[in-house]
Every structure is written in C-alpha cells, then in structure tokens.
Amino acid sequence: MSSKNNAVSAENILSSIIRIFKSPAAWVFFIAVFISIYIGQSVPATWTAERVALDTMTDSNGQIYFIKKEKKKYISNIIPYKNSVLTKEAIDKSNAEKKKPAVLEQYAYKTVDINGVQTKVIYLLKAQKHWKLWSLLPALVAILLCWITREPVAALTSGIVSGAFLLGHFDLSDQVLLKSMMSKEAAGVLILYLWFLGGLMGIWSRTGAAQAFAEMITKHFVKGPKTAKLVAWLLGTCFFQGGSVSCVLVGTTVKPIADKEKVSHEELSYIVDANATSIATLLPFNAWPGYVQAFIYVTGVSWLATEAQRVAFFFKSIPYYFYSILAVLFTFLIAIEKMPYVSRKMKDAIKRSRETGQLDEPGSSPLSAKELQASHVPDGYTPDVMEFFIPLLVLIVTAISTFIVMGSPQVRWAFGLAVCVALAMALFRGMALKTLMDGLLDGFKGVILGALILLLAVTIGEISKELGGGFYLVELLGDFIPYWLLPIMLTFLTMIIAFSTGTSWGTYAVAFPLAMPLAWAIATSPSVSNSVLYMSVCFAAVINGSIFGDQCSPISDTCVLSAMVSGCDLMDHVITQLWQSLFTMVLALSGWTLVVLLFA
C-alpha cells in the first residue's frame, strides 16, 4: 500500500510540474529570473552623469546652502567642474574601463555667461547606474504578468524577485522586503490605508452611516446612474488635493450611492481615478507646485531663477495641460453619458450593470472584500447620517487647514481624527464597544489586499529607481530632436517611466532635470520664436505624460486605491480606463503639436 501511495504522490507531483510549465505566466517568470541572474552577475552596470544646477543662497555667516524638501541643505567642498570625476567625460572613461566612479556625488562650480554676465553656477553631480534596457525588466515582468494572470500580488512579487536578482540581492527577506517595509513610505501605507481607511469604512459598515448618506442623497438629488456619477465627479473636483486623498474620499463617499443606482464599478473607478490627479494640477493649491519647482531650474533662464518665478511658471503653464483639462471634461461627459467615445470594455460594463445589476465582470476579484460591501448594523441601532457627515467634515477640514498652516495636507492626521470621531459618536449613541471592534476588524480585512498591493508597489518602485531605468530612457532622446517633436517625445518618455514605476512624482524627479535643459536648448534655436511658450508646452507634456502613466499603471497607488474604494477588480479598472485615457492623450498630443507649429 505504501509503495502504491508513493507512486500516486510522485505522479501528482509530476503532473503539477507539467501543468506549471504549460502556463505562459510560469514561462515569463522563469525566463525573467534566469535573465536577471545572468545580467546581474555578468553584465557591468553602465554609469551616467546627472548634473543638476542648484539655486544656491548664502546665509549671514557666508555659508552656501540650497532648499531641499523645504529645509536648508548646506554644502561645502565645492570643486571646479573640470576637476570633478563625475563629468560626462570622466564617467565615459569609467565605463570604458568597466570601473565604478571613485565617488558617487560631488558639488562643483562652473562659470557661465548669463545675459552677458559671468556667473558662477554650482552643480550637484551624481553618478547614476543602469543596465540599459534590462533596467526595465522588473517593471515589464510585473505589468506583463498583471495582464496575463490578472493577479497583481503574484505579478508584483515576480517583478520584485526579478529586480532583486538583477541587483544581486538574493536574500529577498532582509535585503529587499525588510528594507522596503522599514521605510517611512511603507509604514505610511499601513497606517493610512490599512488601519485608518479600513477602520473608518468598517465603522461605517457597523453604524450604517454610509448607507444612511446614500439614502439621503438619493432621495434629494440622485435620480439614476447619471446623477450618481455626477456626484462622484463633483466631489472629485471639490477635493482638489488630488492623488490618494481624493480617490479615498470620493470612492468611499459615492460607492454606496453608485451601487444602489447600478453604476458599474468600472465606471466609478474611472471617474474617481482620472479626475483625481488631473484636477490637482488644474487647481494646484496644494503641494504640487512647491515640489515640481525644485526640479525645473535651468542655468541661464532668468525667469526660472527663483523659487517664486518657478512656481509662477507652473501656474502660467496650466492652460497647456491639455490632457488634464480633457480628462476632467471627459469624466464629466462619462458621468452624464454624453461622451463622444466610449471603449468597448466600458460599454460592456455599462450595459451589464444596467441590464443585469451585476456591478462587476463575472469571475472578477474586487479589491474591496465582502466585509465592506454591505452594512452590518446591529439590531436596535438606528443609523444617523450625521455619523457620516461629521467624521468626513473633520477629515476634510483637518486636511485643508494643515495645508494652509503647514504647506502640505497632513492626511494621516485627518484620517486618524475622523476614525476617532466616528468611534466616539457610535459609542455615545449606544453601540457596544465589542460591535465596534468587530467593525474595525472587518474594515481591516476589507482593505488588506489593497494595502498589500500598495506595499508591493512601493517595493518595486524602489527597485526600479535603484536600477536606473528612468535615467536610461531619458538618455535615449539623443542629441538632436526636431523642435515640434520634443513635446511628443517627452510625453511618451514620461508615460513609459510613470507606467513602469507607478509614480508621477518620482517621474518628475527623474525627467525634469534632464528634460528642461534640453527644451531650453531647442527653445533658443532659430526654429523657435517664442521660447517661453515652447518651454511651457514641454513642461506641460512632462506633467501630463507622468499623470497618464501613473493613472493607468496597475502598480500605481492611485490606480490601486481607486479600484479598492470603488470595489472594482484592479485589472478590470486598468483595462477599461486605458482606452479612454489613450483617446484623451491622442487629442492632447495633437493640441501640443499644433500649438508649437502655429505659435512657437
């Protein structure tokens, strides 16, 4: 009997192995791992020199400093540029000798002619390494497997393994995962999206507050799917802080209403996602201008010399944010069902939800768990709409007031206070503490998948940054570009970087220090008569290309959050919104090309 069982066991193992190797996803993974190990162990990294002109100042003691992340950073040991080991010539020599540069960061000065005046400019020189096209392999693996398997956790994990092996990090627990999980960004994901967001949604599922709000607004305003979606669009416009804050607030507020009116989760997640970041750039009374201005200083451009001038340039360029403008317009048209172009996938989702009441594609895996898809109000407890409004009001007021006072919204403070207020109100109205704790636990369970995906997205983003894929893509632009083609190339470049890394802000940090000097070099050529307008269009192309890539990437936090709070399957959200966004981007590209050809 024992030998027979062993034979059956061996046969099962063999059939399992055969089944695995019949899977396209398995082949993608194993080939990627093999290539990553081979490249990491046998191909030396290529080093490139990044040169960032610093907007330096001198304090009362004569010490030189510049502003970094709103803090003074003092610099010393500034050497002549020609003596640096991080000039392009020195870096090329290191590559030829297959050696790592002697130092990876230096401050150097160079005297340049600015409007006929000899001026000393101080640069931050940094050595960045990449493995050329192979630097994009981990992101490519993650995105490809997302499409094949529709399992973002497995896909992101595969991308992380590929990137870690390419970097030579074979101890995935200590060298990769533990290092990433110990970061402030990962801790922020756990605190905000797992504890605070999950906790607030769990409390509302127990108190019935969200359902009470849905019933109230349905009674007084919502008369069908169109008005339900219009509420989502209006709230997204009002919550113009953008990004994760807008996605969470709009999605959690509108989902109960939209579900009741048979709005498909694909529709809702598209409106939430596409409107969030775009409106933040069009109404940039937030942290965006202050962050972006730090990367757009260009030597010799007098009207970009100071922080105030760079912030003003951000605002002056808003009329050329064609993708953002069209995205806000088109989400409105989708809401009122007057959109001139609707992709087949979106049409199918709309038809399915209206005719059958199925809010998700059959066989899909919504990121929001069943614990959060219905209210679980205990017997004898009467839901009160104020239990929805007051915590939400506390959240919004805290976020806006901290932005006004401190310069950036304190999102964790806002959500933490909202959770405390929601708990206190429920206890005051007589709900048992145990019932509330059960609600909190349901809330945690309801968003744990989304929080896990966000943590993995943070990890693969760090690996992609370390591999230097973004810097390599920028280098591919070459030395000569027709002036009318540059905005298109910058758009495609930033779309690829943001889609591969899942971050628009990270893309700005990579692209702007290289794209803006390139744009200025072409803007001062005889082909261009209006250099300021040309720079604005190129600037807008980088801003909007990054937004597109971030919005559509399955490893982007806003994309994941939009699917999570809307109760949508992540890949259903990605696929349905991708074609809508591509249509929007084609129109934006046409607009930039026409403006440059006709007016620049």
N, C-alpha and C positions, 0 to 999 in steps of 0.2 A: 504493500500500500504506500509505503514511504517513497519508494522509487517512482511509483506512478505519480504521486503528488509533486515530486521534484521535477518530473518531466513536464507536467502540466504547467508548473510555475515557470520553467525555462521557456516553454512555448509562449506563455503570456508575455514574458519579458521581451522575447524576440519579436512578437507581433507588435508590441508597443513601440519598440525601436524602429521597426519598419514603418509604422504609422507616423511617427515623428518625422522621419526623413521623407515622407510623402508630402509634408506640409511645406508650402512656399515660404512661410514665415520662418520655419526652422532653418531652411537653407540660407535665407537672408541673414539670420543671426549668426550661424556658424561661419559663413564666409566673412562677415564683418569682423568677427572676433579673430579669425585667422589673419586677415589683412591688418588689423590693428596691432596685433602682436608683432607681425613681420615688420611693418613700417616703424613701430616704436623702437624695435631693437636693432634695425639695420639701416634706417634712413636718418641721417642727422637733421636736426631742425634747421630751418632757414631763418636767419635773423634779419630784421628790418629796423631802420632807424625812424623813430617818430620824433618830430620836432614841433613843440608847442610854444608859441610866443606868449610870454606871461605879461599880464597887465600889472606891473610891479609898482609899489609905492615905498616911500621912506618915512620912518617914524621920527619922532623928535630926537632920538638917540643916533640917528643916521643909519639904522638897521633896515635892510631891504626885506620887504615881505609882499605876498600876494594873498588874495582871498580864496580859500578853498573850503567849500561846503560851509560858507558863512562864518568861517573862522580865519584868523590871520595865520599864515604859514611863513615863518622867517626862513630865509635862505642865506647860505654862506658858501665859501669855496667856489666862487664863480670864476671860471677859467675862460680864456679866449676860445672862440668857437673852433678856430683852426687847430688848436691843441687837443681837442676832445677826441676820445677814442670811439665816440658814438656818431661821428659824421657819416654820411652815406658812403663816402669813400672808404672809411675805416671799417664800417660794417661789411661792405662788399669784400674787403680783404679778409676779414674773419671768416666769411662764408667760403671763400676760395680755399682757405687753409683748413676749413671744417673745424673751426675753433669757436668756442663761446667768447663773446666780448669780455674784456678784462673787468669792466664794471657795467651795470645794467641801467644806471641812472646818473645823470650829471646835469649841473647848471652851467650854461655857457653864455657869453655875450658876444654880440656882433654889431659893428657899426654899420648902419644902413642909411640911405638917403631917403628922407621922408619930406616931400614937398620942398626940396632944395635945402633941407636942414639935416646935418649929420647927427643921427640919433643912435644912442646905444640901446639895443634891444636885448633883453635877457630871455633865453630859451630854456625850457625843460627838455632835455634829450633823454629818451627812453629806448632801450633795446627791447623789441618785441619779437617773439619767435612764433613760427608757424610751420606746418608741414604741407604748405601749398594746398592743393585740392583735398588732400587727406584730412586736413583740419576740419572739413565739413562733414566727415564720415559719421560721427556720432549723431549729429542732428539729422542727417539724411536717414540713418537707420531708424531713429525714433519716429520720424514723420512717415517713412515708408511703412513701417510696421503698424502704425496707427491706422493707415488706410487699409492694410491687408487684414489685420486681426480685429480692428475696432475695439482693442483692449489697451487703453492708454497707459495703464500701470505696467503691463508687460513690455509695451513699446518703449516707454521712457526708461525702464530698467535696462533694457537691451542697449539703448543708446548710451547710458551711463557706463555699462560694462565695456562697450567698445571704446569710449573716450578714455576711460581709466587705463585700459590695457595699452592704448596708444601712448599715453603719458608715462607708461611704466609703473603704474600703481596697481599692483596685483593683490594687495591687501585691501579689498573693497570695503571692509568694515571700518578699519582705522584710518586709512589714507583718503578715503572718498566719503563714505556715508557719515561717519562720525564727525569728520571735519566740517562737512556741509551742515549737519544737524546742529552743530555747536555754534553756527553763525547767528548773528542778530536777525538776519532776514528769515531764517528757518524758524527761530523762536517766535518771531512776529506772526508767521503763518499759523503756528499752533495756537498762540494766544488769541489772535483776532478771529480766524476763520473756523477753528475747531471749538474753542471754548466760548467766545463771545457771540459769534454769529450763530453757531449751533445752539448755544444756550438760549439766546433770545428767541429763535424760531421754536425751540422746544417748549419754552414757557408759553408762547402764543398758542401752540397746539393744545396745551392744557387749559388755558383760560378762555380759548375761543375768541381771542381779541382780533386776530387777523380775519377770521370768518365774519365777525360782527362788523368789521370795517367793510368787508366785501359786500355784505348785505345792505349796509347803509348807502354806500356809494352807488351800488346797483340800483337801489330804489330811487335815488335822487338824480343820478347822472347817466350811468351806464344803461344803455338800451339795446345792446347787442355787441358782437365781436368788434365792430369798428370803434365804438366809444370806449370799450375796454382797452384796446390797443392805443387809442389816443391818450388815455390816462397815462399809460406807460411812457409814451413819447413826451408828454408834458412834464411828468416828474423827472425824466432823464434830462430834460432841458433845464429844469429848475435846480437840479442837483449838479451844477456845472463844475464841481470839483473834479469830476471825471474819474476814470480808472476804476479801481476796486470799490471805492466808496459809492459811486453812482450805481454800479452794477448791483451791489448788495441791497442798497436802499430801494431801488426801483423794482428789482426782481422780487424781493420778499414782500413788498407792499402790494404789487399788482397781481402776483400769481394766483391768489385765491379768486380774484375777480375774473381774470382771464380764463381760469379753469371752468368757472361756472358758465361762462359765455362760449365755451367750446373753441377757444383760441388755441391752436396747436402750440406745443412747447417750442417747436422750431421757429414759428413766427415771433413769439415773445422773446426768446433768447436773442434773435437777430436784432430786434428793436432795442433791447437792453444793451447789447454789446456795441453795435455800430454807432449808436447815439452817444454812448458814454465818453469815449476818448475824443471823438470829433468835436463835441460841444465844449469840451475842456480847452481845446486850442482856439476856438472861436470866441469864447468868453473867458480869457485866461487870467481871471482874478484869483489866481491860485499859485502853486509853486512852480509851474511850468516855465514862465519867463526867466525867473531867477536861476533855475537850473540850466536852461539851454544857453543863456547868455555867456556862461563861463567857457563855452567851447567855441565861440564864434569870433574871438579876437583875431584880426588879420593884420599883420605888420604892414604899415603904410596906408591903411584905410583910416583916415582921420575921423570919419563918422561912426567908427566902431571902436574908438579908443577907450571910452569909459564904460563902466557898467550901466549907467543911466542911458547912454547912447545905444548900447546893445539891446537893452530892454525895449527902448523906443523902436528900434528896428524890428524887433519881434512883433510889436503891435502894428507897425506900418505894413508888415508883410501879410497880415491876416486876410486882406482881400484876395490874395493869390492862393489861399489854402483851398483850392478847388475841390479836392477830394473830401475834406471835412465839410465844406458847405453842401456838396451834393449828398454826402452820407446823411446829414441831418435832414435835408429835404426829402430824400428817398425813404428814410424810415417813417417820416410823416405820411408820405404817399402810400407806403405799405399799410400804415395804420388805418388810413381812410379808404384803402383798397382802390386807389387811383394810379398806382404805379405803372408806368408805360411798359416796363419789362419785369417779368417775374419768372424766375428759373423754373424748370420742370419739377425739380425736387420740392421747391417751395409751393408750387401749385398743388402737387400731390398731397403735401402736408395740410394745406388749407382745405382741400376737398375732403380728405379723410376725417379731419376733426369736425367739420360742419355736418357731414352726412352720417357719420357713424358715432361721433362723440369720442373717438379714440384720439387722445392728445399726443400719443407717441406712436412711432412706427412699430408694428408688431415685431417682437423679438429684440427690441432695443433695451438698453440698460441705463435708465435715467440716473444721473449723479445724485439726485435728491432721493434718499431712501424712503421706504413706505412709512416710516415713523413720522415723517413730516408732510405726508400727502393728504392728511385729514386731521380734523380736530378730535381730541380725546378729552372732552370736558367732563369732569366728574358729575355724578347726579347731585342735584341741589345747588349747583353753582351757575349763576346767570352771567353769561358773557356781557362785557361792557366795552363799547367801542373806545372809551377813554383809555382803557388799558393798552390800546394800540397807539392812539394819538400821543399820549404823554411821553412814553419811552421814545417814540420816534422823534417828537419835538425836542426832547433832551439831547438825543443823538445829533440832530441837525444843528441846534444852537451851539452845542459844545464844539462841533467840527468847525463851524463858521467863526465863532468867537476866538478859538485858539489860532485860527488862520490870521485873523485881524491883529491879534495881540502878538503872536509869536512868529508870524510869517509863513507857517505851514500848518495845515489841519492835523490835530492830534487824534487820529482815527481810533486808536486803541482806548484812549480816554473816553471818547464819545460812546463807543460800543459798551465799554465797561460800565459807565454810568447808566446807560439805557438798560442793561441787564439788571443792575441793582434796583433801579426804579421799578422795572417790571416785576421783580421778585417782591419788593416791598408792597406794591399795590395789590398783588394777588394775596399776600399774607394778610394785609389789612382788611381785604374783602372776605376773608374767612377760608381761603383754600389751605388745606393741610400741607405742612412742610414736606411730608413724605411724597405727596402727589406732585409737588413742585420739583422735588429732586428726581422723581421718575421722568418728569417732563424734560429736565435738563439732560438726563442720560439719553433719552430718546433723541434730543437735539444733537448731542454729540455723535450718536450713531448715524443720524441722518446726514451729516456732512463729512463723516470720516473719510469716505472715498475721495471726495473733492479735496480735502486737506492733504491726503496722501499724494494725490496727483500734483498739487501745488508744491509740496516738498520735493518731489522728484523733479519737477520743472526747475526749481531753484538750483538743484544739484547739477542737472545737465547744462543749465545756463552758465554756472561757474566753470564747468569743464570746457564748454565751448569757448569761453573767454580765455582760459588758460592755453587752449590750443591755437588761438590767434587767427581763427578763420575769418573774422571780420576785417582784420588788417590786410589779410591776403586779398580779399575781394576788392578792397579799395585800391590796392596796388595794380589790379588788373585793368584799371581805367587807362593806363598808359600815359604817354607824354602829349599826344596831340588828339584833340577832340573837336569836331565842328561845333561852333558855338550854340547852334539850335538843338544839337543832340545831347548836350550835357544835362539839362534837366531830366530828360528821359532816362539817361544812364544812371543818374543819381537816384532816381525813383526806383528803378529795377534793383540797383545795388542795395539800397536800404530795405526794400521789400524782402530780398533774399536774406539779408542779415537778421532782420527782425523776425521773419518767419522761422529761421533756423535756430534762433536763440530765445524767442518768445518774449522779447522785451523791446519797447520803443526807446525808453530812456537809456538803456545800455547801448543801443544802436547810435543814439545821438553822440555818446561819449566816444565811440569809435569813428563815426563818419564825419562829424562836423570839423574836427581839427585838420582833416585832410581835404574835405570837400570844399570848404570855404576859401582857403588859399588858391585852390585850383580854379574855382569860379571867378575869383578876383583876377587871376592871371588872364583868363579869357575875356573878362569884362573890360579890361584895359586894352584889348586888342582893337585894331581898326574896324573889325567886323561889328563891334557893339558900340552904339551911340549913346545908350542910356545905361550906364554901368550900375546905378542904384536899382533900377527896375530889374535888370538882369540878375543881380545878386539876390533880390527879393524872391524872384521866381525859383532860383536854385535852392534858396533857403526853404521855401515852401515845399519843394519837391522832396527834400530830405525829411522834413517834418511829416509830410503826408505819406511818403513811402514807408516810413517807420511805423506809422499808425496802422496802415493796411496790413503789414506783415505781422504786427503784434495782434491785431484784431482777429486775423484769420488763422493764426498758428495754434495747433492743438496742444502746444506746450506753453502757451501764454496764460498768465494768471487771470487776466480779464476774460479770456475766452472760456477758461475752466469755470470761473465764478459765474459767468452769465448762464452757462449750461446748468450749473449747480442750483442757483437760486430760481431758475425757471423750471427746474425739474426735467431737463432735456438730456438725452443721450449726447455725450460730447461729440462724437463723430457725426451724428445727425446734425448737430448745430454747425460744425465746421463745414460740412458739405453744402448744406442749404444756404449758408451765408456767403460761401466762397464765390459762387457765380454772381450773386447780387453785388458783391464788393468789386469783383473784376469788371463788371459793367460800369460801375461808378468810376473806377480808376481809369478805364479807357477814355471816358469823357474828360476826366481831369488832365490826363496826358495830352489830349487834343487841345485843351484850353491853354496849357502852358506853352505848347509848341506855337500856337497861333499868336499868343502874346509876345513871345520872343521874336518871331519872324516879323510881326507887324509893328511893334513898338520899341524893341530893343535894338 
